[in-house]
Amino acid sequence: MGPPLKIAVCGSSGRTGSRVAALAALDSRFHLVARIERPHAEGFLEDMPACRAVIDFTAPEATVKFAAACARTKTALITGTTGLSEIQRSQVASAARKTAVFMTPNFSRSVNLLLYFAAEAGRRLPDYDAAIVETHHKGKKDSPSGTALRLSQAVAEGRGANHAIVTSSLRIGGVVGDHSLTLAGPFDRLTLTHQAQSRDAFALGALEAALWSARKRPGLYDMLDLMGLR
């Protein structure tokens, strides 16, 4: 085993970022060199510590700035920030010309298997009606969730048609994240469901993505690449 991977965690007091930082601190594969929060973000951008990967769970405006800084310093960026506009998404993706950018709305391996199955179901059942129901905690700002949008996209990709799928969003209690895709025909229906029980599933996925991305050439990657599903 080589030396531990030096990482910085942006959004380290947030729901998921705090778990990333906590798990990294207990894992000998990582050296956590910085925990970044909003009051200190500008200083971090001006004088980034020597690290090989930045893990980001912040807000769209901050993620765009972190992407530019990572491109400048050739540091891998791993981001799970959701709610980005198309322009912001393009700005983050542009950093992939100079460094590895790992961008996904959900770092859970099982969620990404759900996306894989959703594309296949869309391809195999092109005439079935499709609908998505997603549920998250009351504090989640974006709606639909980034995972729900990606789920809709997966079905559309499977069908070779780019049209939105009806999505219902619930914001209740402290739900970590539930997603269900239903494909309904005239005589039967198929439902694919994922329920997150702990944010550690996302945090562990982000750490694995950091290890994987730090060895990659510049490019835009996601969990399907890491899992060998693309």
C-alpha positions in Angstrom: 0.0 0.0 0.0 1.3 3.4 -0.9 1.2 6.6 1.1 -2.3 7.8 2.2 -4.2 10.0 -0.3 -4.2 13.6 0.7 -7.7 15.0 0.5 -9.7 18.1 1.4 -13.4 18.0 2.2 -15.5 21.0 1.2 -18.8 21.3 3.1 -17.3 19.3 6.0 -20.0 20.3 8.5 -22.9 19.4 6.2 -25.0 16.3 6.3 -22.9 14.3 3.9 -19.6 16.2 4.1 -19.3 15.7 7.8 -19.6 11.9 7.3 -16.9 12.0 4.6 -14.6 13.8 6.9 -15.3 11.5 9.8 -14.8 8.3 7.8 -11.7 9.6 6.2 -10.2 10.5 9.5 -10.6 6.8 10.6 -9.3 5.3 7.3 -5.5 4.8 6.9 -5.9 5.2 3.1 -6.5 8.9 3.6 -4.8 11.9 5.0 -7.4 14.6 5.6 -5.4 17.9 5.1 -8.3 20.4 5.2 -12.0 20.7 6.2 -13.5 23.6 4.4 -16.6 25.6 5.3 -18.1 28.8 3.9 -16.3 31.4 6.0 -13.0 29.8 4.9 -13.7 28.9 1.3 -12.2 32.0 -0.2 -8.9 31.5 1.6 -8.8 27.8 0.5 -9.3 28.9 -3.1 -6.5 31.4 -2.9 -4.1 29.0 -1.2 -5.1 25.4 -1.7 -3.2 23.0 0.5 -1.2 20.3 -1.2 -3.7 17.5 -1.8 -4.5 15.1 -4.6 -8.3 15.2 -4.4 -11.0 17.6 -3.3 -14.3 16.2 -2.2 -17.1 18.7 -2.5 -20.6 18.7 -1.0 -21.5 22.4 -1.0 -23.7 24.6 -3.1 -23.6 25.2 -6.9 -21.9 28.6 -6.7 -19.1 27.2 -4.5 -18.7 24.1 -6.6 -18.1 26.2 -9.7 -15.3 28.0 -7.9 -13.8 24.7 -6.5 -13.8 23.2 -10.0 -11.8 26.2 -11.4 -9.3 25.9 -8.6 -8.9 22.2 -9.1 -8.4 22.7 -12.8 -5.7 25.3 -12.0 -3.8 23.0 -9.6 -4.5 19.7 -11.5 -6.3 18.3 -8.4 -9.0 15.7 -8.8 -12.5 17.0 -8.0 -15.1 14.7 -6.6 -18.5 16.5 -6.3 -21.9 15.4 -5.2 -23.4 18.9 -5.2 -26.9 19.0 -6.7 -29.1 21.7 -8.0 -26.6 23.1 -10.5 -28.0 25.0 -13.5 -27.0 23.8 -17.0 -24.5 26.7 -17.2 -23.0 25.8 -13.8 -22.9 22.1 -14.8 -21.0 23.0 -17.9 -18.6 25.2 -16.0 -17.8 22.4 -13.6 -17.5 19.9 -16.5 -15.0 22.2 -18.3 -12.5 21.6 -15.5 -12.3 18.0 -16.9 -10.1 19.3 -19.7 -7.3 19.7 -17.1 -8.0 17.3 -14.3 -10.2 14.4 -13.3 -13.7 15.5 -12.4 -16.0 12.9 -10.8 -19.5 14.3 -10.9 -22.6 12.4 -9.7 -25.8 13.2 -7.8 -25.5 10.0 -5.8 -22.4 8.1 -4.6 -24.3 5.0 -3.5 -23.3 1.9 -5.6 -26.8 0.5 -5.3 -28.4 3.7 -6.5 -26.1 3.6 -9.6 -27.2 0.0 -10.2 -30.7 1.3 -10.1 -29.8 3.8 -12.8 -28.3 1.0 -14.9 -31.5 -1.1 -14.4 -33.7 1.9 -15.2 -32.0 2.4 -18.6 -32.5 -1.3 -19.4 -36.1 -1.2 -18.3 -36.7 1.9 -20.4 -35.2 0.1 -23.4 -37.1 -3.2 -22.8 -40.5 -1.5 -22.0 -40.7 1.5 -24.3 -44.5 1.6 -24.4 -45.0 1.5 -20.6 -45.8 4.7 -18.7 -43.1 5.8 -16.4 -43.3 7.8 -13.1 -40.8 8.6 -10.3 -41.5 9.3 -6.6 -38.7 10.7 -4.5 -38.7 11.5 -0.8 -36.1 13.5 1.2 -35.7 15.3 4.5 -37.4 18.7 5.0 -34.1 20.6 4.7 -33.3 19.5 1.1 -33.5 22.5 -1.1 -33.5 21.2 -4.7 -36.6 19.5 -6.0 -36.7 17.1 -7.8 -33.6 15.6 -6.4 -30.5 15.2 -8.5 -30.9 11.5 -8.3 -34.5 11.7 -9.5 -33.4 13.8 -12.5 -30.7 11.3 -13.3 -33.2 8.4 -13.0 -35.5 10.2 -15.5 -32.5 10.7 -17.8 -31.5 7.0 -17.6 -35.0 5.9 -18.7 -34.9 8.4 -21.5 -31.5 7.2 -22.6 -32.8 3.6 -22.6 -35.7 4.6 -24.8 -33.6 6.8 -27.1 -36.0 9.7 -26.5 -35.4 12.8 -24.5 -38.6 13.6 -22.6 -39.3 14.3 -19.0 -40.8 11.7 -16.8 -43.5 12.6 -14.3 -41.8 13.1 -10.9 -43.4 13.6 -7.5 -41.2 15.0 -4.7 -41.9 14.8 -1.0 -40.0 16.7 1.7 -40.8 15.2 5.1 -39.1 14.5 8.4 -35.5 13.3 8.3 -35.7 10.9 5.4 -32.2 10.3 4.0 -33.4 9.6 0.5 -35.9 7.2 -1.2 -36.4 6.8 -4.9 -38.9 4.7 -6.8 -39.4 4.3 -10.5 -42.6 2.6 -11.8 -43.2 1.5 -15.3 -46.8 0.6 -15.9 -48.4 -1.2 -18.8 -52.1 -2.1 -19.4 -51.8 -5.4 -17.5 -48.9 -5.1 -15.1 -46.3 -2.8 -13.7 -42.6 -2.9 -12.6 -41.3 -0.8 -9.6 -37.6 -0.3 -8.9 -36.9 1.2 -5.5 -33.9 2.3 -3.5 -34.0 3.5 0.1 -30.9 5.1 1.7 -30.6 4.2 5.4 -27.5 6.2 6.2 -25.5 8.9 4.6 -22.4 6.7 5.1 -23.4 5.0 1.8 -22.8 8.3 0.0 -19.7 9.2 2.1 -18.0 5.8 1.5 -18.8 6.1 -2.2 -17.2 9.6 -2.4 -14.0 8.3 -0.7 -13.8 5.4 -3.1 -14.3 7.9 -6.0 -11.4 10.0 -4.6 -9.0 7.0 -4.6 -10.1 6.1 -8.1 -10.1 9.6 -9.6 -6.6 10.4 -8.2 -5.2 7.8 -10.6 -7.1 9.0 -13.7 -6.2 11.2 -16.5 -8.2 14.4 -17.1 -11.8 13.6 -18.0 -15.4 13.6 -16.7 -16.3 10.5 -14.7 -19.2 9.2 -12.6 -20.1 6.1 -10.6 -21.0 4.0 -13.7 -17.4 4.5 -14.8 -16.0 3.5 -11.4 -18.3 0.4 -11.3 -17.4 -0.7 -14.9 -21.0 -0.3 -16.0 -20.2 2.0 -19.0 
